[in-house]
Amino acid sequence: MGRKMKRALIYHAEGNPFNNPTMKCLIDLMLERGFSIDLHYLQSTAPMPLYKGIKLFPFRGRLQRWKDKLSVRPLGIFPVFFIGLLQKIINYKRYNLIIGVDRQGLIAASELHKITGIPYIFISFEIMFEEETSAEYKLPEREASKEVAAWIVQDDVRAAQLQRENHLDPLNKILLPVASAGVGIKRESRLRDRLGIPRSWKVAISMGHLDKCSMISQIINSIADWPDDWALIVHARYGHTSAILAEYLSKNANLLNRKIFVSDAATEFVDDMGDILSGVNVGLAFYMPEYEGKYRHFTGNNLKYLGLSSGKISTYLRYDIPVIMNDIGVYAEEARTFKFGCVVNHPVHIKDYLAEISREEYSKNARNYYSEKLDFNIYRHNILSLIDEMAA
């Protein structure tokens, strides 16, 4: 008799597991271990390719909207519990393990745990702070955190904040930087060549979320002062870069396809970016916390305490690409210590560091830092032991 296949439920509201290095590695590890996975997610612009061993369950319908509304009320966790029970009765499956990602995933995992007794793991990528939301908003998270079997966060800085905000047990903490598994494989086919950048030029890239918090407008405005043999590629996380940056690009139309080159493609898998990053000399990573607006609970303290949660930076380093960044805490401190990047006060100063960061030692240091500090394979055994123990 063969070993019975284990089943896991992953509740990931953001719906971008294949563009999140940690989630992609975790999914691959679990499939390798013989799990079948049901993935509940919110449909978004993120690519969601078919993947052997995974069944996709996008959120839809009135029931999910009711749950979202109830989960922000002081007593919301209790009616949500009964809605979860109804869902379980309607769509019953027996899981060995539940993984809840961020706030919605944590609350949903807790509901199902109360119904079934199945252990659940909480993975945090976004920290919600009471001072930016409310005690009412945080209550369901804190209730859902009480019976977490283990919680995964990127580093000690973020762990301290998450523990305080969610009242988590520090003994159940697992540290795991956001990073892929293994060094990046570069490709002969290069995005820079397809965009028509002269082979003798050097190239910087700004990728990922290209919003106000990424300081992309300031980066674009700085390009006119860059050396003549430097160009910038901009590559939005889910494609449609030209549309996202239309306003900024129109103001610098004279530099389009001369100094600024736009990639509109979407990458299906975050751990397969060799063609995009081959031939790139430096990665740009700027984070500016934003405490106003509708999404301040994502862009405020969550960015202030960035820690090792930047998949953008780890992906650059994975491909031996040094980084120019602003003073963003842990990564800036590490860049100064291990010399895999340069820290500047503002994008206007990028031009002053392009010659320095082009030195070969920065590329070597980027590769070494990734291999020794970030690579998912460093943490693989601990994560595998956790999964096996929880799903026993």
C-alpha positions as a Markdown table, in Angstrom:
| # | Residue | x | y | z |
|---|---|---|---|---|
| 1 | Met | 0.0 | 0.0 | 0.0 |
| 2 | Gly | 1.4 | 3.4 | -0.9 |
| 3 | Arg | 1.4 | 6.3 | 1.4 |
| 4 | Lys | -1.9 | 8.2 | 1.5 |
| 5 | Met | -1.8 | 11.6 | -0.2 |
| 6 | Lys | -2.1 | 14.5 | 2.2 |
| 7 | Arg | -4.3 | 17.4 | 1.5 |
| 8 | Ala | -3.7 | 21.0 | 2.2 |
| 9 | Leu | -5.8 | 24.2 | 2.0 |
| 10 | Ile | -4.1 | 27.5 | 1.3 |
| 11 | Tyr | -6.2 | 30.6 | 1.8 |
| 12 | His | -4.4 | 33.4 | 0.0 |
| 13 | Ala | -6.6 | 36.4 | -0.5 |
| 14 | Glu | -4.0 | 38.4 | -2.5 |
| 15 | Gly | -4.1 | 35.8 | -5.2 |
| 16 | Asn | -0.6 | 36.0 | -6.4 |
| 17 | Pro | 1.2 | 32.9 | -5.1 |
| 18 | Phe | 3.2 | 32.4 | -8.3 |
| 19 | Asn | 4.5 | 35.9 | -8.1 |
| 20 | Asn | 5.5 | 35.6 | -4.4 |
| 21 | Pro | 8.9 | 33.9 | -4.0 |
| 22 | Thr | 8.0 | 32.4 | -0.6 |
| 23 | Met | 4.6 | 31.1 | -1.7 |
| 24 | Lys | 6.0 | 29.6 | -4.9 |
| 25 | Cys | 8.7 | 27.8 | -3.0 |
| 26 | Leu | 6.3 | 26.6 | -0.3 |
| 27 | Ile | 3.9 | 25.3 | -3.0 |
| 28 | Asp | 6.7 | 23.5 | -4.8 |
| 29 | Leu | 8.0 | 22.0 | -1.6 |
| 30 | Met | 4.5 | 20.7 | -0.5 |
| 31 | Leu | 3.8 | 19.2 | -4.0 |
| 32 | Glu | 7.2 | 17.5 | -3.9 |
| 33 | Arg | 6.3 | 16.1 | -0.5 |
| 34 | Gly | 3.2 | 14.5 | -1.9 |
| 35 | Phe | 0.5 | 17.0 | -1.0 |
| 36 | Ser | -2.5 | 17.9 | -3.1 |
| 37 | Ile | -3.4 | 21.6 | -2.6 |
| 38 | Asp | -6.6 | 23.5 | -2.8 |
| 39 | Leu | -5.9 | 27.1 | -3.3 |
| 40 | His | -8.5 | 29.7 | -2.4 |
| 41 | Tyr | -7.7 | 33.1 | -3.7 |
| 42 | Leu | -9.1 | 36.4 | -4.8 |
| 43 | Gln | -9.1 | 36.9 | -8.6 |
| 44 | Ser | -6.9 | 39.7 | -9.6 |
| 45 | Thr | -4.6 | 40.9 | -12.4 |
| 46 | Ala | -1.9 | 38.5 | -11.1 |
| 47 | Pro | -1.2 | 35.6 | -13.5 |
| 48 | Met | -2.7 | 32.3 | -12.2 |
| 49 | Pro | -1.3 | 29.5 | -14.4 |
| 50 | Leu | -2.6 | 26.0 | -14.2 |
| 51 | Tyr | -0.2 | 24.0 | -12.0 |
| 52 | Lys | -0.2 | 20.2 | -11.6 |
| 53 | Gly | -1.3 | 19.2 | -8.1 |
| 54 | Ile | -3.2 | 22.4 | -7.4 |
| 55 | Lys | -7.0 | 23.0 | -7.6 |
| 56 | Leu | -7.9 | 26.6 | -7.9 |
| 57 | Phe | -10.9 | 28.1 | -6.0 |
| 58 | Pro | -11.3 | 31.8 | -6.8 |
| 59 | Phe | -13.5 | 33.8 | -4.4 |
| 60 | Arg | -16.8 | 34.7 | -5.9 |
| 61 | Gly | -20.4 | 35.4 | -4.8 |
| 62 | Arg | -22.3 | 37.2 | -2.1 |
| 63 | Leu | -21.1 | 34.8 | 0.7 |
| 64 | Gln | -17.5 | 36.1 | 0.4 |
| 65 | Arg | -18.6 | 39.8 | 0.5 |
| 66 | Trp | -20.6 | 39.0 | 3.7 |
| 67 | Lys | -17.6 | 37.4 | 5.3 |
| 68 | Asp | -15.4 | 40.4 | 4.5 |
| 69 | Lys | -17.9 | 42.8 | 6.0 |
| 70 | Leu | -18.4 | 40.8 | 9.1 |
| 71 | Ser | -14.7 | 40.3 | 9.8 |
| 72 | Val | -14.2 | 44.0 | 10.6 |
| 73 | Arg | -16.8 | 44.1 | 13.4 |
| 74 | Pro | -16.0 | 43.5 | 17.1 |
| 75 | Leu | -18.2 | 40.4 | 17.2 |
| 76 | Gly | -17.6 | 39.6 | 13.5 |
| 77 | Ile | -15.5 | 36.5 | 14.2 |
| 78 | Phe | -18.6 | 34.7 | 15.6 |
| 79 | Pro | -21.0 | 35.0 | 12.7 |
| 80 | Val | -18.0 | 34.5 | 10.4 |
| 81 | Phe | -17.5 | 31.2 | 12.2 |
| 82 | Phe | -21.0 | 30.0 | 11.3 |
| 83 | Ile | -20.6 | 31.1 | 7.7 |
| 84 | Gly | -17.4 | 29.1 | 7.6 |
| 85 | Leu | -19.4 | 26.1 | 9.0 |
| 86 | Leu | -21.9 | 26.5 | 6.2 |
| 87 | Gln | -19.2 | 26.6 | 3.6 |
| 88 | Lys | -17.6 | 23.5 | 5.2 |
| 89 | Ile | -20.9 | 21.6 | 5.1 |
| 90 | Ile | -21.5 | 22.6 | 1.4 |
| 91 | Asn | -17.9 | 22.0 | 0.2 |
| 92 | Tyr | -16.6 | 19.4 | 2.7 |
| 93 | Lys | -13.1 | 18.1 | 2.3 |
| 94 | Arg | -10.8 | 16.6 | 4.8 |
| 95 | Tyr | -7.5 | 18.5 | 5.0 |
| 96 | Asn | -4.4 | 17.6 | 6.9 |
| 97 | Leu | -3.2 | 21.2 | 7.1 |
| 98 | Ile | -4.5 | 24.7 | 6.6 |
| 99 | Ile | -2.3 | 27.7 | 5.6 |
| 100 | Gly | -3.7 | 31.1 | 6.1 |
| 101 | Val | -1.9 | 34.0 | 4.3 |
| 102 | Asp | -2.2 | 37.5 | 5.8 |
| 103 | Arg | -5.3 | 38.8 | 7.5 |
| 104 | Gln | -8.1 | 37.2 | 5.6 |
| 105 | Gly | -6.3 | 33.9 | 5.3 |
| 106 | Leu | -5.6 | 33.9 | 9.1 |
| 107 | Ile | -9.2 | 34.5 | 10.0 |
| 108 | Ala | -10.5 | 31.9 | 7.5 |
| 109 | Ala | -7.9 | 29.3 | 8.7 |
| 110 | Ser | -9.0 | 29.9 | 12.3 |
| 111 | Glu | -12.7 | 29.4 | 11.4 |
| 112 | Leu | -12.0 | 26.0 | 9.8 |
| 113 | His | -9.7 | 25.0 | 12.7 |
| 114 | Lys | -12.6 | 25.6 | 15.1 |
| 115 | Ile | -14.9 | 23.5 | 13.0 |
| 116 | Thr | -12.5 | 20.6 | 12.2 |
| 117 | Gly | -9.5 | 20.8 | 14.6 |
| 118 | Ile | -7.1 | 20.8 | 11.6 |
| 119 | Pro | -3.9 | 22.7 | 12.5 |
| 120 | Tyr | -3.2 | 25.9 | 10.8 |
| 121 | Ile | -0.1 | 27.9 | 9.9 |
| 122 | Phe | -0.2 | 31.7 | 9.5 |
| 123 | Ile | 2.1 | 33.3 | 7.0 |
| 124 | Ser | 2.5 | 37.1 | 7.2 |
| 125 | Phe | 3.5 | 39.4 | 4.3 |
| 126 | Glu | 1.5 | 42.4 | 5.2 |
| 127 | Ile | 1.2 | 43.7 | 8.8 |
| 128 | Met | -1.9 | 45.6 | 9.8 |
| 129 | Phe | -1.3 | 48.1 | 12.6 |
| 130 | Glu | -3.9 | 49.1 | 15.0 |
| 131 | Glu | -2.9 | 52.8 | 14.9 |
| 132 | Glu | -3.6 | 52.8 | 11.1 |
| 133 | Thr | -6.9 | 50.8 | 11.3 |
| 134 | Ser | -8.6 | 50.4 | 14.7 |
| 135 | Ala | -8.9 | 48.1 | 17.7 |
| 136 | Glu | -12.2 | 46.9 | 16.2 |
| 137 | Tyr | -10.4 | 45.9 | 12.9 |
| 138 | Lys | -7.6 | 44.1 | 14.8 |
| 139 | Leu | -9.9 | 42.1 | 17.1 |
| 140 | Pro | -10.7 | 39.3 | 14.6 |
| 141 | Glu | -7.0 | 38.9 | 13.8 |
| 142 | Arg | -6.0 | 38.7 | 17.4 |
| 143 | Glu | -8.8 | 36.1 | 18.1 |
| 144 | Ala | -7.6 | 34.1 | 15.1 |
| 145 | Ser | -4.0 | 34.2 | 16.2 |
| 146 | Lys | -4.7 | 32.5 | 19.6 |
| 147 | Glu | -4.5 | 28.9 | 18.2 |
| 148 | Val | -2.0 | 29.3 | 15.4 |
| 149 | Ala | 0.3 | 26.3 | 15.4 |
| 150 | Ala | 3.1 | 28.3 | 13.8 |
| 151 | Trp | 3.6 | 31.7 | 12.3 |
| 152 | Ile | 6.0 | 32.6 | 9.5 |
| 153 | Val | 7.5 | 36.1 | 9.1 |
| 154 | Gln | 10.5 | 37.4 | 7.3 |
| 155 | Asp | 12.9 | 38.6 | 10.1 |
| 156 | Asp | 13.2 | 39.8 | 13.7 |
| 157 | Val | 12.2 | 43.4 | 12.9 |
| 158 | Arg | 8.9 | 42.3 | 11.4 |
| 159 | Ala | 8.4 | 39.5 | 13.9 |
| 160 | Ala | 8.5 | 42.0 | 16.8 |
| 161 | Gln | 5.9 | 44.2 | 15.2 |
| 162 | Leu | 3.6 | 41.3 | 14.2 |
| 163 | Gln | 3.9 | 39.7 | 17.6 |
| 164 | Arg | 2.8 | 43.0 | 19.3 |
| 165 | Glu | 0.0 | 43.7 | 16.8 |
| 166 | Asn | -1.5 | 40.2 | 16.8 |
| 167 | His | -0.6 | 39.0 | 20.3 |
| 168 | Leu | 1.2 | 36.0 | 18.9 |
| 169 | Asp | 3.2 | 33.4 | 20.9 |
| 170 | Pro | 6.9 | 34.0 | 20.1 |
| 171 | Leu | 7.7 | 30.3 | 20.7 |
| 172 | Asn | 5.8 | 29.5 | 17.5 |
| 173 | Lys | 7.7 | 31.9 | 15.3 |
| 174 | Ile | 9.5 | 30.9 | 12.1 |
| 175 | Leu | 11.7 | 33.3 | 10.3 |
| 176 | Leu | 11.8 | 33.1 | 6.5 |
| 177 | Pro | 13.0 | 35.9 | 4.2 |
| 178 | Val | 11.0 | 36.5 | 1.0 |
| 179 | Ala | 13.3 | 34.8 | -1.5 |
| 180 | Ser | 13.2 | 32.1 | -4.2 |
| 181 | Ala | 15.1 | 28.7 | -4.1 |
| 182 | Gly | 18.6 | 28.5 | -5.7 |
| 183 | Val | 20.5 | 31.1 | -7.7 |
| 184 | Gly | 18.9 | 32.6 | -10.7 |
| 185 | Ile | 19.6 | 31.2 | -14.2 |
| 186 | Lys | 20.3 | 33.9 | -16.8 |
| 187 | Arg | 19.1 | 33.5 | -20.4 |
| 188 | Glu | 20.7 | 34.1 | -23.8 |
| 189 | Ser | 17.4 | 35.7 | -24.8 |
| 190 | Arg | 17.4 | 39.1 | -23.1 |
| 191 | Leu | 14.6 | 41.6 | -22.6 |
| 192 | Arg | 17.1 | 44.4 | -23.0 |
| 193 | Asp | 17.9 | 43.3 | -26.5 |
| 194 | Arg | 14.3 | 42.9 | -27.5 |
| 195 | Leu | 13.7 | 46.5 | -26.3 |
| 196 | Gly | 16.5 | 47.7 | -28.5 |
| 197 | Ile | 19.0 | 48.9 | -25.9 |
| 198 | Pro | 22.5 | 49.1 | -27.4 |
| 199 | Arg | 24.7 | 46.2 | -26.3 |
| 200 | Ser | 27.4 | 48.6 | -25.1 |
| 201 | Trp | 25.1 | 50.4 | -22.7 |
| 202 | Lys | 24.6 | 49.6 | -19.1 |
| 203 | Val | 21.1 | 49.0 | -17.8 |
| 204 | Ala | 19.2 | 49.7 | -14.6 |
| 205 | Ile | 15.8 | 48.2 | -13.9 |
| 206 | Ser | 12.8 | 49.2 | -11.7 |
| 207 | Met | 10.3 | 46.5 | -11.3 |
| 208 | Gly | 7.4 | 45.2 | -9.1 |
| 209 | His | 4.7 | 47.5 | -7.8 |
| 210 | Leu | 5.3 | 50.8 | -9.6 |
| 211 | Asp | 3.2 | 53.0 | -7.4 |
| 212 | Lys | 3.8 | 56.2 | -5.4 |
| 213 | Cys | 5.5 | 54.3 | -2.6 |
| 214 | Ser | 8.1 | 53.0 | -5.1 |
| 215 | Met | 9.1 | 56.5 | -5.9 |
| 216 | Ile | 8.9 | 55.7 | -9.6 |
| 217 | Ser | 8.0 | 59.2 | -10.6 |
| 218 | Gln | 11.2 | 60.5 | -8.9 |
| 219 | Ile | 13.2 | 57.8 | -10.5 |
| 220 | Ile | 11.9 | 58.6 | -14.0 |
| 221 | Asn | 12.5 | 62.3 | -13.4 |
| 222 | Ser | 16.2 | 61.6 | -12.5 |
| 223 | Ile | 17.0 | 59.8 | -15.7 |
| 224 | Ala | 17.8 | 62.9 | -17.8 |
| 225 | Asp | 20.9 | 63.4 | -15.7 |
| 226 | Trp | 22.2 | 59.8 | -16.0 |
| 227 | Pro | 25.3 | 59.2 | -18.0 |
| 228 | Asp | 24.7 | 58.9 | -21.8 |
| 229 | Asp | 25.5 | 55.1 | -21.8 |
| 230 | Trp | 22.9 | 54.2 | -19.1 |
| 231 | Ala | 19.3 | 53.2 | -19.7 |
| 232 | Leu | 16.3 | 52.3 | -17.5 |
| 233 | Ile | 13.9 | 49.4 | -18.0 |
| 234 | Val | 10.6 | 49.7 | -16.1 |
| 235 | His | 8.7 | 46.4 | -15.6 |
| 236 | Ala | 5.5 | 46.3 | -13.6 |
| 237 | Arg | 4.8 | 43.2 | -11.6 |
| 238 | Tyr | 1.7 | 42.0 | -13.6 |
| 239 | Gly | 2.4 | 43.8 | -16.9 |
| 240 | His | 0.6 | 46.8 | -18.5 |
| 241 | Thr | 3.5 | 49.0 | -17.5 |
| 242 | Ser | 2.7 | 51.6 | -20.2 |
| 243 | Ala | -0.8 | 52.1 | -18.9 |
| 244 | Ile | 0.2 | 52.2 | -15.2 |
| 245 | Leu | 2.9 | 54.8 | -15.9 |
| 246 | Ala | 1.2 | 56.7 | -18.7 |
| 247 | Glu | 1.2 | 60.1 | -16.8 |
| 248 | Tyr | 4.9 | 59.9 | -15.9 |
| 249 | Leu | 6.0 | 58.6 | -19.3 |
| 250 | Ser | 4.1 | 61.3 | -21.1 |
| 251 | Lys | 6.0 | 64.0 | -19.2 |
| 252 | Asn | 9.3 | 62.3 | -20.3 |
| 253 | Ala | 8.2 | 61.3 | -23.8 |
| 254 | Asn | 11.5 | 62.7 | -25.3 |
| 255 | Leu | 13.3 | 60.0 | -23.4 |
| 256 | Leu | 11.1 | 57.0 | -24.3 |
| 257 | Asn | 13.0 | 54.4 | -26.2 |
| 258 | Arg | 16.1 | 56.5 | -25.8 |
| 259 | Lys | 16.8 | 56.4 | -22.1 |
| 260 | Ile | 13.6 | 54.8 | -20.8 |
| 261 | Phe | 12.4 | 51.4 | -22.0 |
| 262 | Val | 9.1 | 49.9 | -21.1 |
| 263 | Ser | 8.3 | 46.2 | -20.6 |
| 264 | Asp | 4.6 | 45.4 | -20.8 |
| 265 | Ala | 4.9 | 41.7 | -20.4 |
| 266 | Ala | 3.6 | 39.8 | -17.3 |
| 267 | Thr | 5.8 | 37.2 | -15.7 |
| 268 | Glu | 4.0 | 34.0 | -14.8 |
| 269 | Phe | 6.6 | 32.7 | -12.3 |
| 270 | Val | 8.7 | 34.9 | -10.0 |
| 271 | Asp | 11.5 | 32.3 | -9.9 |
| 272 | Asp | 11.9 | 32.4 | -13.7 |
| 273 | Met | 13.0 | 35.9 | -14.6 |
| 274 | Gly | 16.3 | 35.1 | -16.3 |
| 275 | Asp | 15.4 | 36.7 | -19.6 |
| 276 | Ile | 14.1 | 39.9 | -17.9 |
| 277 | Leu | 17.2 | 40.3 | -15.7 |
| 278 | Ser | 20.0 | 39.0 | -17.9 |
| 279 | Gly | 22.2 | 41.9 | -19.0 |
| 280 | Val | 20.9 | 44.1 | -16.2 |
| 281 | Asn | 23.6 | 45.9 | -14.2 |
| 282 | Val | 21.7 | 47.4 | -11.3 |
| 283 | Gly | 18.4 | 47.0 | -9.6 |
| 284 | Leu | 16.5 | 50.0 | -8.1 |
| 285 | Ala | 14.5 | 49.5 | -4.9 |
| 286 | Phe | 13.0 | 52.6 | -3.3 |
| 287 | Tyr | 10.3 | 52.4 | -0.6 |
| 288 | Met | 8.6 | 55.5 | 0.7 |
| 289 | Pro | 5.9 | 54.9 | 3.4 |
| 290 | Glu | 2.6 | 56.6 | 2.7 |
| 291 | Tyr | 0.4 | 57.3 | 5.6 |
| 292 | Glu | -2.5 | 58.9 | 3.8 |
| 293 | Gly | -5.1 | 57.4 | 1.5 |
| 294 | Lys | -7.3 | 54.4 | 1.2 |
| 295 | Tyr | -4.5 | 51.8 | 1.4 |
| 296 | Arg | -2.4 | 53.4 | 4.2 |
| 297 | His | -2.7 | 50.2 | 6.3 |
| 298 | Phe | -0.5 | 48.6 | 3.6 |
| 299 | Thr | 1.7 | 51.5 | 2.7 |
| 300 | Gly | 2.4 | 53.0 | 6.1 |
| 301 | Asn | 4.1 | 51.2 | 8.9 |
| 302 | Asn | 4.0 | 48.0 | 6.8 |
| 303 | Leu | 6.7 | 49.6 | 4.6 |
| 304 | Lys | 8.4 | 51.5 | 7.5 |
| 305 | Tyr | 9.2 | 48.0 | 8.9 |
| 306 | Leu | 10.1 | 46.5 | 5.6 |
| 307 | Gly | 12.7 | 44.1 | 6.9 |
| 308 | Leu | 13.6 | 41.3 | 4.6 |
| 309 | Ser | 10.1 | 41.2 | 3.0 |
| 310 | Ser | 11.1 | 42.8 | -0.3 |
| 311 | Gly | 10.9 | 40.1 | -3.1 |
| 312 | Lys | 12.1 | 42.8 | -5.5 |
| 313 | Ile | 15.5 | 43.1 | -3.7 |
| 314 | Ser | 16.0 | 39.3 | -3.1 |
| 315 | Thr | 15.2 | 38.7 | -6.8 |
| 316 | Tyr | 17.8 | 41.2 | -7.9 |
| 317 | Leu | 20.4 | 39.6 | -5.7 |
| 318 | Arg | 19.5 | 36.1 | -6.9 |
| 319 | Tyr | 20.6 | 37.1 | -10.4 |
| 320 | Asp | 23.9 | 38.7 | -9.1 |
| 321 | Ile | 22.5 | 42.2 | -9.6 |
| 322 | Pro | 23.5 | 44.8 | -7.0 |
| 323 | Val | 21.0 | 47.3 | -5.7 |
| 324 | Ile | 20.7 | 51.0 | -5.3 |
| 325 | Met | 18.1 | 51.7 | -2.6 |
| 326 | Asn | 17.1 | 54.4 | -0.1 |
| 327 | Asp | 17.5 | 53.9 | 3.7 |
| 328 | Ile | 14.9 | 51.3 | 4.2 |
| 329 | Gly | 16.1 | 49.6 | 7.4 |
| 330 | Val | 17.4 | 46.1 | 7.4 |
| 331 | Tyr | 18.3 | 45.8 | 3.7 |
| 332 | Ala | 20.1 | 49.2 | 3.8 |
| 333 | Glu | 22.1 | 48.2 | 6.8 |
| 334 | Glu | 23.0 | 44.9 | 5.2 |
| 335 | Ala | 24.0 | 46.6 | 1.9 |
| 336 | Arg | 26.4 | 48.8 | 3.8 |
| 337 | Thr | 27.9 | 45.9 | 5.7 |
| 338 | Phe | 28.1 | 43.3 | 2.9 |
| 339 | Lys | 28.5 | 45.8 | 0.0 |
| 340 | Phe | 25.9 | 44.3 | -2.4 |
| 341 | Gly | 24.4 | 47.8 | -3.0 |
| 342 | Cys | 24.5 | 51.5 | -2.4 |
| 343 | Val | 22.2 | 53.5 | -0.2 |
| 344 | Val | 21.2 | 57.0 | -1.3 |
| 345 | Asn | 18.9 | 59.6 | 0.2 |
| 346 | His | 16.8 | 60.2 | -2.9 |
| 347 | Pro | 16.6 | 58.9 | -6.6 |
| 348 | Val | 18.1 | 62.2 | -7.7 |
| 349 | His | 21.4 | 60.8 | -6.4 |
| 350 | Ile | 21.3 | 57.5 | -8.5 |
| 351 | Lys | 23.5 | 59.1 | -11.1 |
| 352 | Asp | 26.3 | 59.6 | -8.6 |
| 353 | Tyr | 26.5 | 55.9 | -7.8 |
| 354 | Leu | 26.2 | 54.2 | -11.2 |
| 355 | Ala | 30.0 | 54.0 | -11.7 |
| 356 | Glu | 30.6 | 52.8 | -8.2 |
| 357 | Ile | 28.0 | 50.0 | -8.3 |
| 358 | Ser | 29.3 | 48.8 | -11.7 |
| 359 | Arg | 32.4 | 47.4 | -10.0 |
| 360 | Glu | 32.6 | 43.6 | -10.2 |
| 361 | Glu | 32.8 | 43.2 | -6.5 |
| 362 | Tyr | 29.2 | 44.4 | -6.0 |
| 363 | Ser | 27.9 | 41.7 | -8.3 |
| 364 | Lys | 29.9 | 39.0 | -6.5 |
| 365 | Asn | 28.7 | 40.3 | -3.1 |
| 366 | Ala | 25.1 | 40.2 | -4.3 |
| 367 | Arg | 25.5 | 36.6 | -5.3 |
| 368 | Asn | 27.2 | 35.7 | -2.0 |
| 369 | Tyr | 24.7 | 37.5 | 0.2 |
| 370 | Tyr | 21.8 | 35.8 | -1.6 |
| 371 | Ser | 23.4 | 32.3 | -1.3 |
| 372 | Glu | 24.4 | 32.7 | 2.3 |
| 373 | Lys | 21.5 | 34.7 | 3.8 |
| 374 | Leu | 18.3 | 34.6 | 1.7 |
| 375 | Asp | 18.1 | 31.4 | -0.5 |
| 376 | Phe | 14.9 | 29.5 | 0.4 |
| 377 | Asn | 17.1 | 26.3 | 0.4 |
| 378 | Ile | 18.8 | 27.5 | 3.6 |
| 379 | Tyr | 15.5 | 27.3 | 5.4 |
| 380 | Arg | 14.0 | 24.3 | 3.4 |
| 381 | His | 14.7 | 21.7 | 6.1 |
| 382 | Asn | 13.0 | 23.7 | 8.9 |
| 383 | Ile | 10.0 | 24.4 | 6.7 |
| 384 | Leu | 9.7 | 20.8 | 5.6 |
| 385 | Ser | 9.9 | 19.6 | 9.2 |
| 386 | Leu | 7.2 | 22.1 | 10.2 |
| 387 | Ile | 4.9 | 20.9 | 7.4 |
| 388 | Asp | 5.4 | 17.3 | 8.2 |
| 389 | Glu | 4.9 | 17.8 | 11.9 |
| 390 | Met | 1.7 | 19.8 | 11.4 |
| 391 | Ala | 0.2 | 17.5 | 8.8 |
| 392 | Ala | 1.1 | 14.2 | 10.7 |
